[in-house]
Amino acid sequence: MKDQYVHHTETIRTPAKINLHLEILARRTDGYHDLETLMVPISIFDSLSFTATSDEKLTLRCGWEPGIEAHRIASQHWGVESPWEPLPAPEQNLAWRAIARLREEAQVETGGHLRITKRIPAAAGLGGASSNAAAALVLANRGWNLHWDTDRLAELASRLGSDVPFFLYGEAAICRGRGERIETLGTIPRLHVVVVRPLQGLSTADVFRRCRVPESPQSCQPMADALRRGDNVAVAAGLHNRLHAASAALSPSVARMVDALQQVGGVGYSMSGSGTSHFVMCRNHRHAQTVAGRMRSIGIGAVFQAQSV
């Protein structure tokens, strides 16, 4: 009965991610790239809730966390750049598109309401939109009593975006193909990182259009082995992102970031995804606090202290 859905709301936190390794293997005929990447979810979170409803509408309310929104508006008023960009219209939001696709394929006749509180910077290579979409699929699957398993949701997720399937599994993983082939790594020792998102963002599509396929791609297996044995020195030494050169060519913020990161005393650094966010590997929580303070004093963007989850 439709009435069973009214006022049933569930809320979860949706994590960001960083890419410890990202390699381009080939350019595909469908316009995408075959890649191999090792991603880790981290403790920068959005919040997402889903309410199954008895009508046929799909609605979304999405906004920045109040403190962030106040900062964004003030920045605009003062005429300065801000890392907090305007958010897309509901029908363009990946989470809304995810539940619309799920409802269509599952032939659900009722509706649902999504609410998202954003804290993960957009256009940053941190996977916020993809994480939201994965969470929306999970909650709508429960709210509509569909009982789809994770693999079935992942097949749908792969048609929404390359990073969406990864977030369904909730742990570090190697992702291949367009990102839809997932090899989870299980429990890994905790990583401590500091993430910085410069004032300027980048379009993922623009970065991939500019990237070059290497003659000798680097395997992410050494990184996976180092993670499993808890060798953070080897992890830091092996950080790799093939998209960095393309992003640096498109964004002066990325090009300047390396100079800044060399000053803060981390044990390694890299760019996440297609940028513009970068992260610094740290020895422990206290070291991360020190690095975060140094990065804030430089004033190169929004700074976050985080750990793997």
N, C-alpha and C positions, 0 to 999 in steps of 0.2 A: 504494500500500500504506500502511496506517496507520502502520507502524513508521517510515516516513520522517520523521514529525513529532516523534519523541521527542528531547528535549533540544536542539531547535533554538530558540535564544533570540536576540532582537534587542532592543536598548535604545536609546531616543532621548530627547532633552530636549524638553519641550513648553512653549512660551512662553506668557506672559500677553499681554494686549493692553490698549491704551487707546483710547478713542474721542475723536478730535480734534473730531468733529462728530457730533451725534446729534439728528435732528429727527423728530418724529411727524407723519405726513402725513394719516392717517385711521384711524378705528376700523373693523375688519373685522367681518363678520357671524359669523365663526368664533370671535370672542372675542379674536383677536390684533390687532395694529396694523400698518399699513403704515408703514414707516420708511425713512429714508435716513441712513446713518451712514458715517463714514470711520474705519476702524480700522487700527491699526499694531501689529504684534507687538513685544514688548519683552523685554529680557534678564532677566526673572524666570522661572525655570524649575522645573517639576516634572520628574521622571524616570519613564519608563514602559517596561516591558519586556513582551514577549509570548513565550510558549513554546507552540508547537503540540504537542499530545499525542495519543497513540494511543487514549486512552479517550474517553468521550462527555461528560465533565464540563467545565463552564466555571467556573473559580475565580478569585478576586481576593483579593490581599493589598494593602491600602492603608493607609498611615500617614504621619504627619508625619515629616519629617526628624528624626533623634534629638535634636538640640539644641533644635528647636522643640517637640518633644513634652515634653522635660524642662521647658521654660519653661511650657508649658501646664499640666502637672501641678502645678508649683510654684505657679502663679497660683491654681489651684483650692484648693490646700492653704492658701494665705494668705487666701483669701476675696476675691480681687480679680478684676476682669474681665480677659480676655485676648482678643486678636484671633484666636487659634487655636482654632477651635471643633471639637467632636466631628465625626467624619466619618460619612457614611451607611453603612448596611449594604451588603454587596456587591451584592445584587440591586437596590438603589436607586441605585447608583453609575452615572452616565451612561456611563462607559467600558464597564462590564460589559454594560449594556443595548445598547450599540452593537455589540459583538461577538456578542451573542445574536441581535440582529436580522440582522446580516450572515450568521451561520451558517444562520439559518432561510431567508433569501431565496436564499442560494447553495446550499442543500441540502447543507451540509457534514455529514458523519457523525462526524467526530472532534471532539476538544475543544481546550481551550486554557487557559493560566494567565496572568493579568495580574498584574503587580506595579507599584504606583505609590508613589513617594516624593514627598510633597507639600511644597512650599515656597510656592506661590502661595496667599495667603489666600482662604478660601472666603467666599461671600456678600458679595463685595467689588466686583463689577462689572469684574473683571479676566479673566474667561473661563476660569478654571482647569479647571472641569469640562468645558467644551466643548472645550478644547484637548486634554485627556486623551482624550475620546471620539474626536476626529479622529485622534489618534495611534494609538489602539487599532484603528480601522478600517484605517489604513495598514499596521500591522504584522500584523494578522490576515489581511489581503488577501495579504500576502507569505507569511506562515507557512503558510497553507492553499493557496498556489499558485493563487489565483483569477484573477489577471490582470485584475481590474477596473480601468478607467481612472479618472482623478480625477473626471471629470464624473459617472460612474455612482456612485462613492462619495458624491459631493456630493448627489446626488438622495436617497440613503438618509439622509445626514447631516441634510438639511433636515427630515426627519420626526422627528429626535431632539431638536433644539434650534436656535434661531435663529442662534446664533453658530458652530455646529459646522462648516458648510461653509467659512466664512472660514479656519479654521485648516488646512484641507486644502491651501490654495494657498500658504501660508507667506510672504506679503508684504503690504504695505499695500494696502488695497482699499476701494472704495466698495461697500457692501452695501445692497440695496434689497428691497422686499417685506417678508417676515418676516425677511430676512437671507439668503435663499437665492439671490438674483440678485447675482452677484459681478462687479465690474469691477476687475481688478487694476491697480495703478498702476506696476508695474515698480520698478526701483531708485530709491530716494529718498535724498537726503543724510541723514546720520546725525542723529538727534535725541537730545538728552540730557535726561533727566527725573528727577525725584525723586517717588516714589509714597509716599503715606501711607494706611494702612488704619486707621481709628479702631477703638476697642474694640468698638463695636456694628456688627453686620451688618444687612442688609436682605434681604427676600424680593423677588426680581424681580417676581413676580406682584403683590405688594402695591403696588409702586411704579407699575406700569403701570395698575393699577386706578384709581389716584388721579390719574394724569396727564391733562392736557387737550390736545385737538387745537387747535393755533393757527389763527387765521383766515388768517394769511399766513406759511406755513412758510418757513424759511430754507434756501436751497440750499447743498449742500456743495461745489459746483463751485469757488467762490473758494478754499476750503481746498485742494482737489486741485491747482489751478493753482499756488498758493503752494508746496506741497510739491514739485511737479515742478521748479520753478525754484530751489528751495533758499532761499526767502525765509522764514527762521524768524521774523523780526519779524512778518511778515504772518500766519504760522501762529499765533503766540502771541496776536496781536490778534484773530484770528477764532475762537478756541476757543468751542464752543457745545454745550450739553447741555440739551435740552428737559425732561429728567427731573429736573433739579436741584431745582426747586420742590417736586415731589411727594416726593422723597427727604427734603428738609429738613423738610417738614411731618410726616414719619413718624419722623424720627430727630433727636434733639437733637445728636448727634455731627456730623451733616452741617450742621445749622444753625450750629454753632460753628466749623466748619472754615474758612469763608471768613475770619473774623477772624484766625485763626492764619496762614493762607497769605499774608495781606497783610503779615505781619511778616518774612517770610524772604528777601525780595529776589529773587524769581524774575522772569522776563520775561512770564509769563502762567500762569494756572492754570485747571483745570476738574475736573469730576467724571468718572469713567470709568463707562460703562454706567449701570446703575441704582443705583450706589453700593454701599457707602459710601466706597470709595477715591477719593481725589483725587490729581491729579498737578500738578507744577510744571514748566513749561518752563524750561530753563537754556541759557546761551550755549554752554557747552562742558563738558568733563569736570571741570575744576577748579572751575568755578562750581557744578556739581552737587554736588561734595564739600562746598563751603561751605554750600549750601542744605540738604543732608542733615543736616549738623551742627547747623544752627540748628533744624531741625524736630525732631531728637532732643532738643534741650535744652528744647523746649516740652513734650514728653511727651504728644503727642496720639494716639499709636498706633504701629504697626509701620511703620518707615521703610525704603525701598529706593531705592538709586541704580541707575538703569538707562539703557539706550539702545535705540534701535530696532534690530531685527535683520532 
